[in-house]
Amino acid sequence: MRDQTTIWGEVSDWPPEQRRALAVHLLRSLEQDKGIGPVSRERQQALQQLIGIWKTQQPPDDEQAEQILRKERMKKYG
């Protein structure tokens, strides 16, 4: 296996587009190593709800937020 200095010596002469493509490829390989995969349906729904809240002109106050939480807990736990 080559060390980083040897590899850098080889790729430093590449055009910027090729080095950028290599960097993108390396970063994507790190994401794959982390196990980043598809988002669960439940998580997607939660994210959509958050996005919906952010889009409102006036976010819910503490009392409204508590009501929402109670309602959602009732759905989930009965």
PDB file of N, CA, C and O in Angstrom:
ATOM      1  N   MET A   1       0.841  -1.183   0.000  1.00  0.00           N
ATOM      2  CA  MET A   1       0.000   0.000   0.000  1.00  0.00           C
ATOM      3  C   MET A   1       0.886   1.246   0.000  1.00  0.00           C
ATOM      4  O   MET A   1       1.892   1.310   0.706  1.00  0.00           O
ATOM      5  N   ARG A   2       0.497   2.220  -0.795  1.00  0.00           N
ATOM      6  CA  ARG A   2       1.289   3.435  -0.901  1.00  0.00           C
ATOM      7  C   ARG A   2       0.954   4.400   0.233  1.00  0.00           C
ATOM      8  O   ARG A   2      -0.149   4.373   0.779  1.00  0.00           O
ATOM      9  N   ASP A   3       1.909   5.243   0.575  1.00  0.00           N
ATOM     10  CA  ASP A   3       1.626   6.235   1.613  1.00  0.00           C
ATOM     11  C   ASP A   3       1.033   7.495   0.982  1.00  0.00           C
ATOM     12  O   ASP A   3       1.038   7.645  -0.240  1.00  0.00           O
ATOM     13  N   GLN A   4       0.534   8.381   1.805  1.00  0.00           N
ATOM     14  CA  GLN A   4      -0.156   9.578   1.326  1.00  0.00           C
ATOM     15  C   GLN A   4       0.745  10.491   0.507  1.00  0.00           C
ATOM     16  O   GLN A   4       0.290  11.104  -0.459  1.00  0.00           O
ATOM     17  N   THR A   5       2.006  10.587   0.875  1.00  0.00           N
ATOM     18  CA  THR A   5       2.936  11.450   0.152  1.00  0.00           C
ATOM     19  C   THR A   5       3.107  10.976  -1.284  1.00  0.00           C
ATOM     20  O   THR A   5       3.107  11.782  -2.214  1.00  0.00           O
ATOM     21  N   THR A   6       3.251   9.674  -1.462  1.00  0.00           N
ATOM     22  CA  THR A   6       3.397   9.116  -2.809  1.00  0.00           C
ATOM     23  C   THR A   6       2.140   9.360  -3.629  1.00  0.00           C
ATOM     24  O   THR A   6       2.208   9.753  -4.793  1.00  0.00           O
ATOM     25  N   ILE A   7       0.998   9.123  -3.008  1.00  0.00           N
ATOM     26  CA  ILE A   7      -0.275   9.314  -3.714  1.00  0.00           C
ATOM     27  C   ILE A   7      -0.441  10.784  -4.079  1.00  0.00           C
ATOM     28  O   ILE A   7      -0.828  11.105  -5.203  1.00  0.00           O
ATOM     29  N   TRP A   8      -0.148  11.691  -3.123  1.00  0.00           N
ATOM     30  CA  TRP A   8      -0.285  13.118  -3.423  1.00  0.00           C
ATOM     31  C   TRP A   8       0.653  13.526  -4.546  1.00  0.00           C
ATOM     32  O   TRP A   8       0.288  14.351  -5.384  1.00  0.00           O
ATOM     33  N   GLY A   9       1.853  12.965  -4.580  1.00  0.00           N
ATOM     34  CA  GLY A   9       2.793  13.257  -5.657  1.00  0.00           C
ATOM     35  C   GLY A   9       2.225  12.892  -7.016  1.00  0.00           C
ATOM     36  O   GLY A   9       2.488  13.565  -8.012  1.00  0.00           O
ATOM     37  N   GLU A  10       1.449  11.828  -7.050  1.00  0.00           N
ATOM     38  CA  GLU A  10       0.840  11.399  -8.316  1.00  0.00           C
ATOM     39  C   GLU A  10      -0.355  12.274  -8.700  1.00  0.00           C
ATOM     40  O   GLU A  10      -0.479  12.677  -9.857  1.00  0.00           O
ATOM     41  N   VAL A  11      -1.228  12.569  -7.748  1.00  0.00           N
ATOM     42  CA  VAL A  11      -2.457  13.276  -8.103  1.00  0.00           C
ATOM     43  C   VAL A  11      -2.305  14.789  -8.149  1.00  0.00           C
ATOM     44  O   VAL A  11      -3.164  15.468  -8.711  1.00  0.00           O
ATOM     45  N   SER A  12      -1.248  15.333  -7.581  1.00  0.00           N
ATOM     46  CA  SER A  12      -1.098  16.797  -7.572  1.00  0.00           C
ATOM     47  C   SER A  12      -0.914  17.372  -8.967  1.00  0.00           C
ATOM     48  O   SER A  12      -1.169  18.557  -9.183  1.00  0.00           O
ATOM     49  N   ASP A  13      -0.483  16.566  -9.902  1.00  0.00           N
ATOM     50  CA  ASP A  13      -0.315  17.035 -11.281  1.00  0.00           C
ATOM     51  C   ASP A  13      -1.606  16.910 -12.098  1.00  0.00           C
ATOM     52  O   ASP A  13      -1.666  17.386 -13.231  1.00  0.00           O
ATOM     53  N   TRP A  14      -2.619  16.285 -11.541  1.00  0.00           N
ATOM     54  CA  TRP A  14      -3.889  16.119 -12.255  1.00  0.00           C
ATOM     55  C   TRP A  14      -4.577  17.469 -12.410  1.00  0.00           C
ATOM     56  O   TRP A  14      -4.366  18.375 -11.604  1.00  0.00           O
ATOM     57  N   PRO A  15      -5.396  17.600 -13.444  1.00  0.00           N
ATOM     58  CA  PRO A  15      -6.198  18.827 -13.579  1.00  0.00           C
ATOM     59  C   PRO A  15      -7.186  18.940 -12.400  1.00  0.00           C
ATOM     60  O   PRO A  15      -7.566  17.926 -11.815  1.00  0.00           O
ATOM     61  N   PRO A  16      -7.596  20.161 -12.057  1.00  0.00           N
ATOM     62  CA  PRO A  16      -8.492  20.351 -10.916  1.00  0.00           C
ATOM     63  C   PRO A  16      -9.768  19.503 -10.976  1.00  0.00           C
ATOM     64  O   PRO A  16     -10.231  19.010  -9.948  1.00  0.00           O
ATOM     65  N   GLU A  17     -10.336  19.333 -12.173  1.00  0.00           N
ATOM     66  CA  GLU A  17     -11.575  18.562 -12.287  1.00  0.00           C
ATOM     67  C   GLU A  17     -11.373  17.117 -11.838  1.00  0.00           C
ATOM     68  O   GLU A  17     -12.229  16.539 -11.168  1.00  0.00           O
ATOM     69  N   GLN A  18     -10.235  16.541 -12.213  1.00  0.00           N
ATOM     70  CA  GLN A  18      -9.955  15.154 -11.832  1.00  0.00           C
ATOM     71  C   GLN A  18      -9.714  15.032 -10.331  1.00  0.00           C
ATOM     72  O   GLN A  18     -10.171  14.079  -9.702  1.00  0.00           O
ATOM     73  N   ARG A  19      -8.994  15.999  -9.757  1.00  0.00           N
ATOM     74  CA  ARG A  19      -8.756  15.964  -8.301  1.00  0.00           C
ATOM     75  C   ARG A  19     -10.067  16.131  -7.546  1.00  0.00           C
ATOM     76  O   ARG A  19     -10.294  15.467  -6.535  1.00  0.00           O
ATOM     77  N   ARG A  20     -10.945  17.033  -8.044  1.00  0.00           N
ATOM     78  CA  ARG A  20     -12.248  17.235  -7.413  1.00  0.00           C
ATOM     79  C   ARG A  20     -13.068  15.950  -7.491  1.00  0.00           C
ATOM     80  O   ARG A  20     -13.715  15.573  -6.514  1.00  0.00           O
ATOM     81  N   ALA A  21     -13.051  15.279  -8.630  1.00  0.00           N
ATOM     82  CA  ALA A  21     -13.796  14.027  -8.783  1.00  0.00           C
ATOM     83  C   ALA A  21     -13.270  12.972  -7.806  1.00  0.00           C
ATOM     84  O   ALA A  21     -14.046  12.219  -7.218  1.00  0.00           O
ATOM     85  N   LEU A  22     -11.957  12.927  -7.643  1.00  0.00           N
ATOM     86  CA  LEU A  22     -11.376  11.986  -6.677  1.00  0.00           C
ATOM     87  C   LEU A  22     -11.823  12.326  -5.261  1.00  0.00           C
ATOM     88  O   LEU A  22     -12.162  11.435  -4.482  1.00  0.00           O
ATOM     89  N   ALA A  23     -11.824  13.615  -4.928  1.00  0.00           N
ATOM     90  CA  ALA A  23     -12.249  14.035  -3.586  1.00  0.00           C
ATOM     91  C   ALA A  23     -13.707  13.653  -3.334  1.00  0.00           C
ATOM     92  O   ALA A  23     -14.044  13.160  -2.258  1.00  0.00           O
ATOM     93  N   VAL A  24     -14.563  13.879  -4.319  1.00  0.00           N
ATOM     94  CA  VAL A  24     -15.977  13.516  -4.188  1.00  0.00           C
ATOM     95  C   VAL A  24     -16.110  12.009  -3.984  1.00  0.00           C
ATOM     96  O   VAL A  24     -16.873  11.552  -3.133  1.00  0.00           O
ATOM     97  N   HIS A  25     -15.374  11.260  -4.760  1.00  0.00           N
ATOM     98  CA  HIS A  25     -15.411   9.801  -4.639  1.00  0.00           C
ATOM     99  C   HIS A  25     -14.963   9.358  -3.241  1.00  0.00           C
ATOM    100  O   HIS A  25     -15.575   8.476  -2.639  1.00  0.00           O
ATOM    101  N   LEU A  26     -13.905   9.968  -2.737  1.00  0.00           N
ATOM    102  CA  LEU A  26     -13.418   9.624  -1.394  1.00  0.00           C
ATOM    103  C   LEU A  26     -14.443   9.970  -0.315  1.00  0.00           C
ATOM    104  O   LEU A  26     -14.672   9.185   0.605  1.00  0.00           O
ATOM    105  N   LEU A  27     -15.058  11.147  -0.433  1.00  0.00           N
ATOM    106  CA  LEU A  27     -16.066  11.550   0.554  1.00  0.00           C
ATOM    107  C   LEU A  27     -17.280  10.637   0.517  1.00  0.00           C
ATOM    108  O   LEU A  27     -17.834  10.291   1.561  1.00  0.00           O
ATOM    109  N   ARG A  28     -17.692  10.250  -0.675  1.00  0.00           N
ATOM    110  CA  ARG A  28     -18.829   9.312  -0.770  1.00  0.00           C
ATOM    111  C   ARG A  28     -18.489   7.969  -0.150  1.00  0.00           C
ATOM    112  O   ARG A  28     -19.346   7.325   0.456  1.00  0.00           O
ATOM    113  N   SER A  29     -17.249   7.548  -0.298  1.00  0.00           N
ATOM    114  CA  SER A  29     -16.865   6.268   0.295  1.00  0.00           C
ATOM    115  C   SER A  29     -16.908   6.352   1.813  1.00  0.00           C
ATOM    116  O   SER A  29     -17.199   5.355   2.474  1.00  0.00           O
ATOM    117  N   LEU A  30     -16.622   7.527   2.384  1.00  0.00           N
ATOM    118  CA  LEU A  30     -16.721   7.704   3.834  1.00  0.00           C
ATOM    119  C   LEU A  30     -18.167   7.611   4.293  1.00  0.00           C
ATOM    120  O   LEU A  30     -18.454   7.011   5.329  1.00  0.00           O
ATOM    121  N   GLU A  31     -19.086   8.206   3.522  1.00  0.00           N
ATOM    122  CA  GLU A  31     -20.497   8.135   3.868  1.00  0.00           C
ATOM    123  C   GLU A  31     -20.976   6.687   3.864  1.00  0.00           C
ATOM    124  O   GLU A  31     -21.758   6.282   4.724  1.00  0.00           O
ATOM    125  N   GLN A  32     -20.510   5.921   2.907  1.00  0.00           N
ATOM    126  CA  GLN A  32     -20.898   4.512   2.839  1.00  0.00           C
ATOM    127  C   GLN A  32     -20.350   3.753   4.034  1.00  0.00           C
ATOM    128  O   GLN A  32     -21.011   2.862   4.568  1.00  0.00           O
ATOM    129  N   ASP A  33     -19.136   4.107   4.456  1.00  0.00           N
ATOM    130  CA  ASP A  33     -18.541   3.439   5.613  1.00  0.00           C
ATOM    131  C   ASP A  33     -19.311   3.732   6.892  1.00  0.00           C
ATOM    132  O   ASP A  33     -19.336   2.906   7.805  1.00  0.00           O
ATOM    133  N   LYS A  34     -19.943   4.906   6.966  1.00  0.00           N
ATOM    134  CA  LYS A  34     -20.713   5.269   8.146  1.00  0.00           C
ATOM    135  C   LYS A  34     -22.012   4.479   8.228  1.00  0.00           C
ATOM    136  O   LYS A  34     -22.672   4.467   9.267  1.00  0.00           O
ATOM    137  N   GLY A  35     -22.368   3.836   7.158  1.00  0.00           N
ATOM    138  CA  GLY A  35     -23.616   3.104   7.162  1.00  0.00           C
ATOM    139  C   GLY A  35     -24.817   3.988   6.898  1.00  0.00           C
ATOM    140  O   GLY A  35     -25.939   3.642   7.266  1.00  0.00           O
ATOM    141  N   ILE A  36     -24.590   5.132   6.261  1.00  0.00           N
ATOM    142  CA  ILE A  36     -25.692   6.016   5.942  1.00  0.00           C
ATOM    143  C   ILE A  36     -26.527   5.333   4.872  1.00  0.00           C
ATOM    144  O   ILE A  36     -26.042   4.997   3.792  1.00  0.00           O
ATOM    145  N   GLY A  37     -27.756   5.143   5.194  1.00  0.00           N
ATOM    146  CA  GLY A  37     -28.635   4.453   4.268  1.00  0.00           C
ATOM    147  C   GLY A  37     -29.957   5.179   4.147  1.00  0.00           C
ATOM    148  O   GLY A  37     -30.087   6.343   4.523  1.00  0.00           O
ATOM    149  N   PRO A  38     -30.919   4.478   3.622  1.00  0.00           N
ATOM    150  CA  PRO A  38     -32.223   5.110   3.451  1.00  0.00           C
ATOM    151  C   PRO A  38     -32.852   5.480   4.797  1.00  0.00           C
ATOM    152  O   PRO A  38     -32.637   4.807   5.804  1.00  0.00           O
ATOM    153  N   VAL A  39     -33.614   6.539   4.791  1.00  0.00           N
ATOM    154  CA  VAL A  39     -34.277   7.021   6.001  1.00  0.00           C
ATOM    155  C   VAL A  39     -35.591   6.260   6.164  1.00  0.00           C
ATOM    156  O   VAL A  39     -36.326   6.062   5.197  1.00  0.00           O
ATOM    157  N   SER A  40     -35.878   5.838   7.391  1.00  0.00           N
ATOM    158  CA  SER A  40     -37.114   5.097   7.653  1.00  0.00           C
ATOM    159  C   SER A  40     -38.326   5.973   7.367  1.00  0.00           C
ATOM    160  O   SER A  40     -38.242   7.202   7.380  1.00  0.00           O
ATOM    161  N   ARG A  41     -39.442   5.323   7.112  1.00  0.00           N
ATOM    162  CA  ARG A  41     -40.678   6.050   6.817  1.00  0.00           C
ATOM    163  C   ARG A  41     -41.084   6.931   8.002  1.00  0.00           C
ATOM    164  O   ARG A  41     -41.521   8.067   7.819  1.00  0.00           O
ATOM    165  N   GLU A  42     -40.937   6.398   9.210  1.00  0.00           N
ATOM    166  CA  GLU A  42     -41.295   7.155  10.413  1.00  0.00           C
ATOM    167  C   GLU A  42     -40.452   8.425  10.513  1.00  0.00           C
ATOM    168  O   GLU A  42     -40.960   9.500  10.832  1.00  0.00           O
ATOM    169  N   ARG A  43     -39.179   8.283  10.240  1.00  0.00           N
ATOM    170  CA  ARG A  43     -38.281   9.445  10.316  1.00  0.00           C
ATOM    171  C   ARG A  43     -38.599  10.454   9.213  1.00  0.00           C
ATOM    172  O   ARG A  43     -38.532  11.663   9.436  1.00  0.00           O
ATOM    173  N   GLN A  44     -38.947   9.957   8.020  1.00  0.00           N
ATOM    174  CA  GLN A  44     -39.331  10.853   6.934  1.00  0.00           C
ATOM    175  C   GLN A  44     -40.557  11.665   7.320  1.00  0.00           C
ATOM    176  O   GLN A  44     -40.617  12.869   7.068  1.00  0.00           O
ATOM    177  N   GLN A  45     -41.533  11.005   7.930  1.00  0.00           N
ATOM    178  CA  GLN A  45     -42.751  11.706   8.341  1.00  0.00           C
ATOM    179  C   GLN A  45     -42.436  12.765   9.393  1.00  0.00           C
ATOM    180  O   GLN A  45     -42.950  13.882   9.332  1.00  0.00           O
ATOM    181  N   ALA A  46     -41.593  12.411  10.352  1.00  0.00           N
ATOM    182  CA  ALA A  46     -41.214  13.372  11.388  1.00  0.00           C
ATOM    183  C   ALA A  46     -40.505  14.577  10.765  1.00  0.00           C
ATOM    184  O   ALA A  46     -40.758  15.717  11.154  1.00  0.00           O
ATOM    185  N   LEU A  47     -39.633  14.329   9.815  1.00  0.00           N
ATOM    186  CA  LEU A  47     -38.923  15.424   9.155  1.00  0.00           C
ATOM    187  C   LEU A  47     -39.886  16.301   8.359  1.00  0.00           C
ATOM    188  O   LEU A  47     -39.757  17.525   8.349  1.00  0.00           O
ATOM    189  N   GLN A  48     -40.849  15.669   7.693  1.00  0.00           N
ATOM    190  CA  GLN A  48     -41.841  16.437   6.945  1.00  0.00           C
ATOM    191  C   GLN A  48     -42.651  17.328   7.877  1.00  0.00           C
ATOM    192  O   GLN A  48     -42.961  18.470   7.535  1.00  0.00           O
ATOM    193  N   GLN A  49     -42.997  16.808   9.057  1.00  0.00           N
ATOM    194  CA  GLN A  49     -43.737  17.615  10.023  1.00  0.00           C
ATOM    195  C   GLN A  49     -42.903  18.795  10.503  1.00  0.00           C
ATOM    196  O   GLN A  49     -43.415  19.905  10.648  1.00  0.00           O
ATOM    197  N   LEU A  50     -41.621  18.556  10.750  1.00  0.00           N
ATOM    198  CA  LEU A  50     -40.743  19.656  11.161  1.00  0.00           C
ATOM    199  C   LEU A  50     -40.647  20.720  10.078  1.00  0.00           C
ATOM    200  O   LEU A  50     -40.686  21.918  10.358  1.00  0.00           O
ATOM    201  N   ILE A  51     -40.523  20.268   8.853  1.00  0.00           N
ATOM    202  CA  ILE A  51     -40.456  21.224   7.740  1.00  0.00           C
ATOM    203  C   ILE A  51     -41.743  22.024   7.683  1.00  0.00           C
ATOM    204  O   ILE A  51     -41.720  23.231   7.446  1.00  0.00           O
ATOM    205  N   GLY A  52     -42.873  21.347   7.901  1.00  0.00           N
ATOM    206  CA  GLY A  52     -44.155  22.041   7.922  1.00  0.00           C
ATOM    207  C   GLY A  52     -44.221  23.087   9.011  1.00  0.00           C
ATOM    208  O   GLY A  52     -44.734  24.183   8.787  1.00  0.00           O
ATOM    209  N   ILE A  53     -43.710  22.768  10.188  1.00  0.00           N
ATOM    210  CA  ILE A  53     -43.700  23.729  11.285  1.00  0.00           C
ATOM    211  C   ILE A  53     -42.835  24.931  10.929  1.00  0.00           C
ATOM    212  O   ILE A  53     -43.207  26.070  11.210  1.00  0.00           O
ATOM    213  N   TRP A  54     -41.680  24.680  10.311  1.00  0.00           N
ATOM    214  CA  TRP A  54     -40.782  25.779   9.945  1.00  0.00           C
ATOM    215  C   TRP A  54     -41.413  26.700   8.925  1.00  0.00           C
ATOM    216  O   TRP A  54     -41.095  27.889   8.878  1.00  0.00           O
ATOM    217  N   LYS A  55     -42.313  26.160   8.098  1.00  0.00           N
ATOM    218  CA  LYS A  55     -42.919  26.960   7.046  1.00  0.00           C
ATOM    219  C   LYS A  55     -44.062  27.824   7.556  1.00  0.00           C
ATOM    220  O   LYS A  55     -44.507  28.726   6.846  1.00  0.00           O
ATOM    221  N   THR A  56     -44.545  27.577   8.756  1.00  0.00           N
ATOM    222  CA  THR A  56     -45.654  28.370   9.275  1.00  0.00           C
ATOM    223  C   THR A  56     -45.192  29.772   9.613  1.00  0.00           C
ATOM    224  O   THR A  56     -44.025  30.003   9.929  1.00  0.00           O
ATOM    225  N   GLN A  57     -46.135  30.711   9.542  1.00  0.00           N
ATOM    226  CA  GLN A  57     -45.817  32.095   9.864  1.00  0.00           C
ATOM    227  C   GLN A  57     -45.507  32.249  11.348  1.00  0.00           C
ATOM    228  O   GLN A  57     -44.598  32.979  11.743  1.00  0.00           O
ATOM    229  N   GLN A  58     -46.300  31.531  12.163  1.00  0.00           N
ATOM    230  CA  GLN A  58     -46.106  31.634  13.606  1.00  0.00           C
ATOM    231  C   GLN A  58     -46.034  30.222  14.175  1.00  0.00           C
ATOM    232  O   GLN A  58     -47.019  29.485  14.122  1.00  0.00           O
ATOM    233  N   PRO A  59     -44.895  29.839  14.711  1.00  0.00           N
ATOM    234  CA  PRO A  59     -44.775  28.492  15.268  1.00  0.00           C
ATOM    235  C   PRO A  59     -45.678  28.339  16.487  1.00  0.00           C
ATOM    236  O   PRO A  59     -46.076  29.334  17.092  1.00  0.00           O
ATOM    237  N   PRO A  60     -46.007  27.087  16.855  1.00  0.00           N
ATOM    238  CA  PRO A  60     -46.874  26.879  18.013  1.00  0.00           C
ATOM    239  C   PRO A  60     -46.199  27.349  19.299  1.00  0.00           C
ATOM    240  O   PRO A  60     -44.979  27.273  19.446  1.00  0.00           O
ATOM    241  N   ASP A  61     -47.031  27.842  20.231  1.00  0.00           N
ATOM    242  CA  ASP A  61     -46.488  28.227  21.525  1.00  0.00           C
ATOM    243  C   ASP A  61     -46.303  26.971  22.379  1.00  0.00           C
ATOM    244  O   ASP A  61     -46.606  25.867  21.927  1.00  0.00           O
ATOM    245  N   ASP A  62     -45.816  27.129  23.588  1.00  0.00           N
ATOM    246  CA  ASP A  62     -45.522  25.968  24.445  1.00  0.00           C
ATOM    247  C   ASP A  62     -46.760  25.115  24.703  1.00  0.00           C
ATOM    248  O   ASP A  62     -46.686  23.887  24.674  1.00  0.00           O
ATOM    249  N   GLU A  63     -47.890  25.757  24.954  1.00  0.00           N
ATOM    250  CA  GLU A  63     -49.116  25.006  25.238  1.00  0.00           C
ATOM    251  C   GLU A  63     -49.560  24.203  24.018  1.00  0.00           C
ATOM    252  O   GLU A  63     -49.946  23.040  24.140  1.00  0.00           O
ATOM    253  N   GLN A  64     -49.505  24.823  22.850  1.00  0.00           N
ATOM    254  CA  GLN A  64     -49.870  24.116  21.621  1.00  0.00           C
ATOM    255  C   GLN A  64     -48.909  22.962  21.346  1.00  0.00           C
ATOM    256  O   GLN A  64     -49.323  21.886  20.914  1.00  0.00           O
ATOM    257  N   ALA A  65     -47.634  23.197  21.598  1.00  0.00           N
ATOM    258  CA  ALA A  65     -46.639  22.144  21.383  1.00  0.00           C
ATOM    259  C   ALA A  65     -46.929  20.957  22.306  1.00  0.00           C
ATOM    260  O   ALA A  65     -46.828  19.806  21.881  1.00  0.00           O
ATOM    261  N   GLU A  66     -47.288  21.227  23.561  1.00  0.00           N
ATOM    262  CA  GLU A  66     -47.631  20.156  24.500  1.00  0.00           C
ATOM    263  C   GLU A  66     -48.849  19.377  24.017  1.00  0.00           C
ATOM    264  O   GLU A  66     -48.884  18.150  24.113  1.00  0.00           O
ATOM    265  N   GLN A  67     -49.843  20.086  23.498  1.00  0.00           N
ATOM    266  CA  GLN A  67     -51.038  19.418  22.969  1.00  0.00           C
ATOM    267  C   GLN A  67     -50.675  18.511  21.798  1.00  0.00           C
ATOM    268  O   GLN A  67     -51.166  17.387  21.700  1.00  0.00           O
ATOM    269  N   ILE A  68     -49.830  18.996  20.928  1.00  0.00           N
ATOM    270  CA  ILE A  68     -49.382  18.202  19.783  1.00  0.00           C
ATOM    271  C   ILE A  68     -48.656  16.956  20.271  1.00  0.00           C
ATOM    272  O   ILE A  68     -48.894  15.857  19.770  1.00  0.00           O
ATOM    273  N   LEU A  69     -47.777  17.128  21.241  1.00  0.00           N
ATOM    274  CA  LEU A  69     -47.027  15.986  21.781  1.00  0.00           C
ATOM    275  C   LEU A  69     -47.963  14.963  22.424  1.00  0.00           C
ATOM    276  O   LEU A  69     -47.817  13.760  22.211  1.00  0.00           O
ATOM    277  N   ARG A  70     -48.928  15.453  23.214  1.00  0.00           N
ATOM    278  CA  ARG A  70     -49.884  14.531  23.845  1.00  0.00           C
ATOM    279  C   ARG A  70     -50.661  13.759  22.791  1.00  0.00           C
ATOM    280  O   ARG A  70     -50.849  12.548  22.912  1.00  0.00           O
ATOM    281  N   LYS A  71     -51.104  14.451  21.769  1.00  0.00           N
ATOM    282  CA  LYS A  71     -51.869  13.823  20.688  1.00  0.00           C
ATOM    283  C   LYS A  71     -51.025  12.744  19.996  1.00  0.00           C
ATOM    284  O   LYS A  71     -51.507  11.639  19.749  1.00  0.00           O
ATOM    285  N   GLU A  72     -49.797  13.063  19.692  1.00  0.00           N
ATOM    286  CA  GLU A  72     -48.922  12.108  19.011  1.00  0.00           C
ATOM    287  C   GLU A  72     -48.589  10.914  19.906  1.00  0.00           C
ATOM    288  O   GLU A  72     -48.497   9.783  19.430  1.00  0.00           O
ATOM    289  N   ARG A  73     -48.412  11.170  21.194  1.00  0.00           N
ATOM    290  CA  ARG A  73     -48.157  10.055  22.125  1.00  0.00           C
ATOM    291  C   ARG A  73     -49.363   9.138  22.219  1.00  0.00           C
ATOM    292  O   ARG A  73     -49.217   7.919  22.315  1.00  0.00           O
ATOM    293  N   MET A  74     -50.562   9.726  22.191  1.00  0.00           N
ATOM    294  CA  MET A  74     -51.782   8.912  22.215  1.00  0.00           C
ATOM    295  C   MET A  74     -51.879   8.044  20.973  1.00  0.00           C
ATOM    296  O   MET A  74     -52.289   6.886  21.049  1.00  0.00           O
ATOM    297  N   LYS A  75     -51.500   8.606  19.822  1.00  0.00           N
ATOM    298  CA  LYS A  75     -51.491   7.814  18.581  1.00  0.00           C
ATOM    299  C   LYS A  75     -50.514   6.655  18.693  1.00  0.00           C
ATOM    300  O   LYS A  75     -50.814   5.529  18.297  1.00  0.00           O
ATOM    301  N   LYS A  76     -49.347   6.949  19.236  1.00  0.00           N
ATOM    302  CA  LYS A  76     -48.296   5.946  19.276  1.00  0.00           C
ATOM    303  C   LYS A  76     -48.506   4.905  20.362  1.00  0.00           C
ATOM    304  O   LYS A  76     -48.323   3.711  20.126  1.00  0.00           O
ATOM    305  N   TYR A  77     -48.889   5.352  21.554  1.00  0.00           N
ATOM    306  CA  TYR A  77     -48.954   4.429  22.697  1.00  0.00           C
ATOM    307  C   TYR A  77     -50.381   4.078  23.126  1.00  0.00           C
ATOM    308  O   TYR A  77     -50.583   3.179  23.943  1.00  0.00           O
ATOM    309  N   GLY A  78     -51.351   4.776  22.583  1.00  0.00           N
ATOM    310  CA  GLY A  78     -52.745   4.461  22.901  1.00  0.00           C
ATOM    311  C   GLY A  78     -53.296   5.087  24.134  1.00  0.00           C
ATOM    312  O   GLY A  78     -54.461   4.870  24.468  1.00  0.00           O
TER     313      GLY A  78
END
